[in-house]
Amino acid sequence: MSGAEVEKYYRDGQIREIARYCESDVINTYRVWLRYELFVGRLTEAEVQASEAYLSDFLGLGRNWTRRIAMGRFSARETFIRRFDIADSGSEADG
């Protein structure tokens, strides 16, 4: 999915797909922000790497996690459910 498709997905009632798209977008935005902070000198390369390692560990992603996020093969909700052993009751509202 791309941002240009969000309206179509919304009209088709595919709210969960939009949420999955947004989840990975939030993580990618955070990673761009880390690079920006490095570029302007507010973070060191070591701090950026530590932040990305913490994110990977927190989400339990393992190898190639950045590629899975970029390719849309990531669901933050499913990862958080697995990470915190939360029962997925399916009671999530779609909009």
Phi and psi in degrees as a GROMACS rama.xvg file:
@    title "Ramachandran Plot"
@    xaxis  label "Phi"
@    yaxis  label "Psi"
@TYPE xy
-126.107  168.35  SER-2
-57.6339  -30.3875  GLY-3
-67.3843  -18.5173  ALA-4
-95.8724  -7.41556  GLU-5
-58.1132  -45.3486  VAL-6
-58.8701  -43.9956  GLU-7
-62.0343  -45.9325  LYS-8
-60.7719  -40.074  TYR-9
-62.6637  -47.7626  TYR-10
-63.5249  -29.7233  ARG-11
-85.3219  1.49611  ASP-12
75.9145  20.0059  GLY-13
-94.6579  61.6041  GLN-14
-67.6216  -38.9694  ILE-15
-61.4997  -38.2395  ARG-16
-65.0198  -38.9804  GLU-17
-62.9015  -43.2503  ILE-18
-61.2533  -42.9909  ALA-19
-61.7507  -41.8805  ARG-20
-60.9876  -45.156  TYR-21
-67.0439  -36.0711  CYS-22
-58.7234  -48.6444  GLU-23
-68.9111  -32.0407  SER-24
-64.6867  -39.1248  ASP-25
-62.5908  -43.9173  VAL-26
-66.2439  -42.2926  ILE-27
-63.5162  -38.0153  ASN-28
-63.724  -41.4957  THR-29
-60.0172  -42.7228  TYR-30
-67.1428  -36.3063  ARG-31
-65.1231  -41.7919  VAL-32
-59.9273  -41.9414  TRP-33
-57.6375  -44.6429  LEU-34
-64.8842  -38.4061  ARG-35
-61.6627  -46.074  TYR-36
-62.0463  -35.5093  GLU-37
-64.2259  -46.6029  LEU-38
-59.6807  -41.2852  PHE-39
-86.8566  0.495117  VAL-40
88.3901  10.9058  GLY-41
-87.7692  -14.9622  ARG-42
-131.042  150.897  LEU-43
-93.2512  165.678  THR-44
-58.3436  -39.2113  GLU-45
-62.8129  -38.9089  ALA-46
-68.6675  -37.9383  GLU-47
-64.0008  -47.715  VAL-48
-61.8266  -39.6027  GLN-49
-64.6908  -40.4849  ALA-50
-64.5714  -42.3101  SER-51
-67.937  -37.7739  GLU-52
-65.3659  -41.195  ALA-53
-62.1528  -44.668  TYR-54
-59.7382  -46.4076  LEU-55
-60.2587  -46.4038  SER-56
-64.5245  -43.979  ASP-57
-60.2215  -41.9349  PHE-58
-86.9276  -6.85923  LEU-59
63.556  42.3442  GLY-60
-88.5855  -31.5956  LEU-61
71.9065  -152.239  GLY-62
-67.7533  150.089  ARG-63
57.1926  26.8327  ASN-64
-65.7595  -34.9019  TRP-65
-66.7063  -35.8669  THR-66
-67.5082  -41.8843  ARG-67
-62.2464  -40.2018  ARG-68
-64.5016  -48.5978  ILE-69
-61.6184  -31.7253  ALA-70
-89.6017  2.72862  MET-71
76.2106  19.3521  GLY-72
-100.218  48.7386  ARG-73
-148.074  137.216  PHE-74
-128.209  111.317  SER-75
-60.4941  -39.9161  ALA-76
-59.5906  -48.7153  ARG-77
-63.268  -38.3417  GLU-78
-65.8118  -43.9035  THR-79
-65.5348  -39.5192  PHE-80
-59.7699  -46.8695  ILE-81
-66.0571  -43.2912  ARG-82
-63.3676  -42.9233  ARG-83
-104.09  9.78086  PHE-84
52.6616  46.6079  ASP-85
-92.4385  132.775  ILE-86
-70.088  131.945  ALA-87
-87.6135  95.7917  ASP-88
-80.2277  -12.2764  SER-89
72.4675  13.9517  GLY-90
-90.4877  12.5532  SER-91
-66.3534  132.242  GLU-92
-76.787  141.552  ALA-93
-101.289  60.0657  ASP-94
